[in-house]
Amino acid sequence: MERIKVGIIGMGYIGVSHLEAIRRIGFTELVAVADANTALARKKAAEFFIPKCYDTVEALLADPEIQAVHNCTPNNLHFEINQKIIKAGKHILSEKPLAKNSDESGRMVELLAQHPKTVAAVNFNYRMNPLVQEMRNKVASGEIGKVTLAHGSYLQDWLLYETDYNWRIEPDISGPSRCIADIGSHWMDAVQHVVGARIVEVCADLVTVLPVRKKPTTQVETFALNKNVEYEDRKITTEDYGAVLFKMDNGVHGVFHVSEVSAGRGCFFNFEIDGTKASMYWNQETADQMWMGHRDKDNLQIMRNPNNLSAGAKEYSYLAKGHPEGWNDAFRNNIYSFYKYIADGKRPGVDKSDFATFAEAHHIIKLTEAILKSSASRQWIAVP
Ligand SMILES: NC(=O)c1ccc[n+]([C@@H]2O[C@H](COP(=O)([O-])OP(=O)(O)OC[C@H]3O[C@@H](n4cnc5c(N)ncnc54)[C@H](O)[C@@H]3O)[C@@H](O)[C@H]2O)c1
């Protein structure tokens, strides 16, 4: 078997995580990178011994050796660059959110339909934690009974101060939603994946906690501490916080809230699924453990142990119990599931995937729009 040759576009914060994940998979080979910041791309290529570094997206896509491309650019470039990747005949792994709006994401789904051999994934990596896979399997097997409720949150603090600034603040780059599109999208994807149903109706309250922020007059790296920087005032239109009531197409009701201004929270991504026999809870910050709640017997605090996982979850767990697996491992699992699908010769639209498809990511963009509309109109909104 030949190794699958890969290129990455965008070598910023998340591009490096993609690089490391690709390198952890034996049958993939990272052969090229590109970034609009050519100095950054060259630096990363030299540092990580990547053979080729291109100055443009077009040059990377023209390389016949490259079979799959990761798009790790900011949200406003997903539509344009993803289309170029698909038209160039490469398999594609796009960062989330898939697009700035559902017109763009819908057009990408249509374009893919014209390229039936192209494998296309969106990087909703949290669903690929082994214990999240285990929760999915416990729902599917009926172990927790009929699912009734789903609830949780995703909290961060990286935009707590008025001097915190990033391209995600700017709707032209990020899209009209920030907190929901950036982290709420992960929450909705993971919970839909576990419950095995889609959210179809929402009622939301979105809040811009800091209506004015201080924008650095020079570029500041994502999540970096800002020091010795000059600022200008910017009016903020996107949400710092969102609370969403929802209904799913299998009758499950739920609620989640997301925040980027909750001091002390880093990646506090958690959810509970309640069934008629038992409940399950998982938190990304303690990713190697999950809780099971019972009424008539003791609750269980479960430490991940590959020997005790169901077959589907075991595929994504390789360290023995007590050797914590976490964020990087789930990230690697998502990239692995994409390449395993390609290597196994599976057919998009026919064979099911563990990774999120463009169609699933398109639904999440539609949900994001419905959440914006609901908050503005103070009404429940159904998602087509
Ligand atoms: N799945 C996850 O957990 C996760 C985590 C963080 C970010 N993301 C997503 O990844 C994407 C990138 O986020 P980030 O935090 O890495 O941003 P970033 O700003 O750190 O990096 C983006 C990079 O893209 C480059 N770029 C910009 N325009 C380009 C162009 N035309 N051609 C080539 N390169 C270009 C920039 O120079 C930069 O290096 C976003 O869509 C974000 O939502 C996903």
The ligand as a Tripos MOL2 file, in Angstrom:
@<TRIPOS>MOLECULE
LIG
   44    48     1     0     0
SMALL
NO_CHARGES

@<TRIPOS>ATOM
      1 N1        -11.2940   21.8330   15.0930 N.am      1 LIG1
      2 C1        -10.8380   22.6060   16.0610 C.2       1 LIG1
      3 O1        -10.8230   22.2400   17.2290 O.2       1 LIG1
      4 C2        -10.3320   23.9940   15.6990 C.ar      1 LIG1
      5 C3         -9.5320   24.7060   16.6000 C.ar      1 LIG1
      6 C4         -9.0360   25.9680   16.1980 C.ar      1 LIG1
      7 C5         -9.3700   26.4720   14.9510 C.ar      1 LIG1
      8 N2        -10.1940   25.7720   14.1260 N.ar      1 LIG1
      9 C6        -10.5900   26.3090   12.8030 C.3       1 LIG1
     10 O2         -9.4200   26.3640   11.9790 O.3       1 LIG1
     11 C7         -9.4620   27.4960   11.1220 C.3       1 LIG1
     12 C8         -8.1840   28.3130   11.3350 C.3       1 LIG1
     13 O3         -8.1380   28.7680   12.6870 O.3       1 LIG1
     14 P1         -6.7410   29.1500   13.3980 P.3       1 LIG1
     15 O4         -7.0620   29.3900   14.8190 O.co2     1 LIG1
     16 O5         -5.6950   28.1450   13.0370 O.co2     1 LIG1
     17 O6         -6.4210   30.5480   12.6980 O.3       1 LIG1
     18 P2         -5.0030   31.2240   12.5200 P.3       1 LIG1
     19 O7         -5.2690   32.6460   12.2280 O.co2     1 LIG1
     20 O8         -4.1050   30.8910   13.6690 O.co2     1 LIG1
     21 O9         -4.3870   30.4920   11.2250 O.3       1 LIG1
     22 C9         -4.9350   30.6670    9.9410 C.3       1 LIG1
     23 C10        -3.7850   30.6360    8.9420 C.3       1 LIG1
     24 O10        -4.3410   30.7210    7.6250 O.3       1 LIG1
     25 C11        -3.4650   31.5510    6.8700 C.3       1 LIG1
     26 N3         -4.1570   32.1180    5.7130 N.ar      1 LIG1
     27 C12        -4.9740   33.2040    5.6980 C.ar      1 LIG1
     28 N4         -5.3880   33.4170    4.4270 N.ar      1 LIG1
     29 C13        -4.8340   32.4640    3.6530 C.ar      1 LIG1
     30 C14        -4.8850   32.1580    2.2530 C.ar      1 LIG1
     31 N5         -5.6060   32.9020    1.3970 N.pl3     1 LIG1
     32 N6         -4.1740   31.1090    1.8060 N.ar      1 LIG1
     33 C15        -3.4180   30.3670    2.6440 C.ar      1 LIG1
     34 N7         -3.3370   30.6040    3.9740 N.ar      1 LIG1
     35 C16        -4.0420   31.6380    4.4660 C.ar      1 LIG1
     36 C17        -3.0040   32.6120    7.8550 C.3       1 LIG1
     37 O11        -1.8200   33.2610    7.4000 O.3       1 LIG1
     38 C18        -2.8020   31.7690    9.1000 C.3       1 LIG1
     39 O12        -1.4880   31.2790    9.2030 O.3       1 LIG1
     40 C19       -10.7480   28.2570   11.4920 C.3       1 LIG1
     41 O13       -11.7570   27.9610   10.5640 O.3       1 LIG1
     42 C20       -11.1240   27.7350   12.8640 C.3       1 LIG1
     43 O14       -12.5220   27.7320   13.1120 O.3       1 LIG1
     44 C21       -10.6640   24.5370   14.4710 C.ar      1 LIG1
@<TRIPOS>BOND
     1     1     2 1
     2     2     3 2
     3     2     4 1
     4     4     5 ar
     5     4    44 ar
     6     5     6 ar
     7     6     7 ar
     8     7     8 ar
     9     8     9 1
    10     8    44 ar
    11     9    10 1
    12     9    42 1
    13    10    11 1
    14    11    12 1
    15    11    40 1
    16    12    13 1
    17    13    14 1
    18    14    15 2
    19    14    16 1
    20    14    17 1
    21    17    18 1
    22    18    19 2
    23    18    20 1
    24    18    21 1
    25    21    22 1
    26    22    23 1
    27    23    24 1
    28    23    38 1
    29    24    25 1
    30    25    26 1
    31    25    36 1
    32    26    27 ar
    33    26    35 ar
    34    27    28 ar
    35    28    29 ar
    36    29    30 ar
    37    29    35 ar
    38    30    31 1
    39    30    32 ar
    40    32    33 ar
    41    33    34 ar
    42    34    35 ar
    43    36    37 1
    44    36    38 1
    45    38    39 1
    46    40    41 1
    47    40    42 1
    48    42    43 1
@<TRIPOS>SUBSTRUCTURE
     1 LIG1         1 GROUP 0 **** ****
